[in-house]
Amino acid sequence: MNRLTTEPEHTPRRPDWICRHCYRPWPCPARQAMLVAEFHDHPVSVALYLAGCFHEASEHLPGVSPEILYNRMMGWLPRTRRPKE
């Protein structure tokens, strides 16, 4: 069901890449949990999506080191493959 809301979602506010909802660096912990749930069966897809965000954020945030930005955008992703259920 679609519903109208005035509350912003946990999406990035560009160009500073801050969460529109909780004002934490994006992806905030809430968005991380949403991405894990949304892409549960498609870990490569979420990694590719975040790689695109990383690329875009690196252009918007030239003062942030690539290592810090990588850890923020993708460093939280699980590194192991889940066994098939």
RORO-9109 format. One line per 10 residues: number of its first residue (from 1); their letters; for each residue x, y, z of N, C-alpha, C. Coordinates in nm, 3 decimals, padded with zeros to 5 digits, m for minus. Example, Ala and Ser with C-alpha at 12.3 -4.5 7.8 and 13.67 -1.06 7.14 Angstrom:
BEGIN
1> AS> 01.319/m00.569/00.780/01.230/m00.450/00.780/01.320/m00.330/00.780; 01.285/m00.225/00.708/01.367/m00.106/00.714/01.290/00.003/00.787
! end
This chain:
BEGIN
1> MNRLTTEPEH> 00.084/m00.119/00.000/00.000/00.000/00.000/00.088/00.125/00.000; 00.059/00.215/m00.087/00.130/00.342/m00.094/00.060/00.444/m00.007; 00.136/00.516/00.074/00.074/00.621/00.153/00.160/00.746/00.145; 00.095/00.857/00.147/00.166/00.984/00.144/00.217/01.016/00.283; 00.336/01.068/00.289/00.393/01.104/00.418/00.477/01.230/00.401; 00.486/01.307/00.506/00.572/01.424/00.503/00.706/01.393/00.567; 00.719/01.273/00.626/00.844/01.232/00.688/00.941/01.184/00.580; 01.061/01.242/00.575/01.155/01.198/00.472/01.204/01.056/00.500; 01.235/00.986/00.394/01.289/00.852/00.408/01.439/00.860/00.439; 01.498/00.747/00.466/01.642/00.742/00.492/01.717/00.741/00.359
11> TPRRPDWICR> 01.708/00.853/00.289/01.774/00.869/00.159/01.883/00.975/00.174; 01.982/00.972/00.086/02.091/01.069/00.100/02.051/01.208/00.051; 02.090/01.306/00.128/02.077/01.445/00.085/02.208/01.481/00.016; 02.199/01.510/m00.111/02.318/01.544/m00.187/02.336/01.696/m00.189; 02.452/01.749/m00.191/02.580/01.683/m00.214/02.655/01.643/m00.087; 02.597/01.660/00.032/02.674/01.629/00.153/02.656/01.486/00.203; 02.567/01.409/00.142/02.547/01.268/00.173/02.515/01.246/00.321; 02.417/01.323/00.367/02.363/01.309/00.502/02.222/01.254/00.487; 02.181/01.167/00.578/02.046/01.109/00.573/01.941/01.218/00.591; 01.842/01.218/00.505/01.734/01.317/00.512/01.646/01.297/00.635
21> HCYRPWPCPA> 01.646/01.179/00.692/01.558/01.149/00.805/01.626/01.171/00.940; 01.744/01.110/00.958/01.807/01.115/01.091/01.932/01.202/01.095; 01.971/01.258/00.982/02.083/01.352/00.972/02.218/01.289/01.011; 02.230/01.161/00.988/02.357/01.091/01.011/02.423/01.068/00.875; 02.553/01.040/00.874/02.617/01.009/00.745/02.546/00.893/00.676; 02.520/00.911/00.546/02.447/00.809/00.471/02.544/00.708/00.411; 02.515/00.580/00.410/02.394/00.518/00.461/02.397/00.505/00.613; 02.295/00.558/00.676/02.283/00.553/00.821/02.252/00.408/00.863; 02.265/00.377/00.991/02.235/00.241/01.035/02.095/00.192/00.997; 01.997/00.281/01.001/01.861/00.240/00.962/01.856/00.202/00.814
31> RQAMLVAEFH> 01.919/00.282/00.729/01.919/00.250/00.586/02.000/00.124/00.556; 02.108/00.105/00.630/02.186/m00.017/00.613/02.097/m00.140/00.640; 02.021/m00.134/00.750/01.931/m00.245/00.782/01.826/m00.264/00.674; 01.773/m00.154/00.621/01.674/m00.163/00.513/01.734/m00.226/00.388; 01.856/m00.187/00.354/01.921/m00.242/00.236/01.948/m00.392/00.251; 01.992/m00.432/00.369/02.016/m00.575/00.394/01.886/m00.653/00.378; 01.778/m00.600/00.434/01.649/m00.669/00.424/01.598/m00.670/00.280; 01.608/m00.556/00.213/01.557/m00.543/00.077/01.633/m00.631/m00.022; 01.764/m00.641/m00.005/01.848/m00.716/m00.098/01.896/m00.848/m00.039; 01.822/m00.903/00.056/01.863/m01.024/00.127/01.910/m01.134/00.033
41> DHPVSVALYL> 01.837/m01.157/m00.071/01.872/m01.265/m00.165/01.959/m01.218/m00.281; 02.001/m01.092/m00.279/02.076/m01.036/m00.391/02.193/m00.951/m00.341; 02.291/m01.012/m00.272/02.400/m00.933/m00.215/02.486/m00.862/m00.318; 02.498/m00.919/m00.437/02.578/m00.852/m00.541/02.507/m00.724/m00.586; 02.375/m00.729/m00.595/02.299/m00.610/m00.637/02.317/m00.495/m00.540; 02.311/m00.523/m00.411/02.328/m00.414/m00.314/02.471/m00.361/m00.319; 02.569/m00.448/m00.341/02.707/m00.402/m00.353/02.725/m00.313/m00.476; 02.664/m00.350/m00.587/02.673/m00.267/m00.707/02.603/m00.133/m00.689; 02.487/m00.135/m00.624/02.415/m00.010/m00.596/02.502/00.083/m00.511; 02.561/00.028/m00.405/02.642/00.110/m00.317/02.772/00.154/m00.384
51> AGCFHEASEH> 02.824/00.073/m00.476/02.943/00.115/m00.550/02.912/00.238/m00.634; 02.793/00.242/m00.694/02.752/00.361/m00.768/02.738/00.481/m00.678; 02.682/00.460/m00.558/02.671/00.569/m00.461/02.809/00.617/m00.418; 02.900/00.522/m00.397/03.037/00.556/m00.360/03.101/00.645/m00.467; 03.084/00.607/m00.592/03.140/00.685/m00.703/03.082/00.827/m00.703; 02.950/00.837/m00.692/02.886/00.969/m00.692/02.929/01.051/m00.571; 02.932/00.989/m00.453/02.972/01.060/m00.331/03.117/01.107/m00.339; 03.203/01.029/m00.403/03.343/01.069/m00.413/03.359/01.197/m00.496; 03.269/01.218/m00.590/03.272/01.343/m00.667/03.219/01.459/m00.584; 03.119/01.433/m00.500/03.059/01.539/m00.418/03.142/01.571/m00.294
61> LPGVSPEILY> 03.222/01.475/m00.247/03.296/01.493/m00.122/03.446/01.474/m00.145; 03.509/01.563/m00.224/03.651/01.545/m00.256/03.742/01.555/m00.134; 03.696/01.615/m00.025/03.778/01.630/00.095/03.778/01.507/00.184; 03.695/01.408/00.152/03.689/01.285/00.232/03.778/01.182/00.164; 03.864/01.119/00.243/03.956/01.022/00.183/03.878/00.903/00.126; 03.928/00.844/00.019/03.860/00.729/m00.040/03.842/00.615/00.060; 03.939/00.593/00.148/03.928/00.485/00.246/03.811/00.509/00.342; 03.800/00.630/00.392/03.689/00.663/00.484/03.557/00.652/00.411; 03.550/00.703/00.290/03.425/00.697/00.214/03.387/00.553/00.180; 03.486/00.471/00.144/03.458/00.330/00.116/03.404/00.260/00.240
71> NRMMGWLPRT> 03.467/00.283/00.354/03.419/00.220/00.478/03.278/00.264/00.511; 03.248/00.389/00.488/03.114/00.441/00.513/03.010/00.383/00.419; 03.044/00.376/00.291/02.948/00.332/00.191/02.937/00.181/00.180; 03.048/00.112/00.188/03.047/m00.031/00.158/03.115/m00.118/00.262; 03.192/m00.059/00.351/03.269/m00.137/00.447/03.183/m00.216/00.545; 03.059/m00.181/00.559/02.970/m00.250/00.653/02.903/m00.374/00.592; 02.916/m00.391/00.461/02.853/m00.507/00.396/02.917/m00.637/00.444; 02.837/m00.742/00.462/02.894/m00.872/00.498/02.990/m00.919/00.389; 03.100/m00.978/00.429/03.201/m01.023/00.333/03.192/m01.173/00.304; 03.106/m01.242/00.371/03.094/m01.386/00.349/02.965/m01.417/00.275
81> RRPKE> 02.967/m01.525/00.205/02.848/m01.569/00.133/02.760/m01.650/00.228; 02.632/m01.628/00.216/02.538/m01.707/00.295/02.518/m01.842/00.230; 02.508/m01.947/00.311/02.475/m02.078/00.251/02.332/m02.079/00.200; 02.308/m02.154/00.096/02.173/m02.167/00.042/02.085/m02.236/00.143; 01.964/m02.186/00.159/01.870/m02.244/00.255/01.787/m02.352/00.192
! end
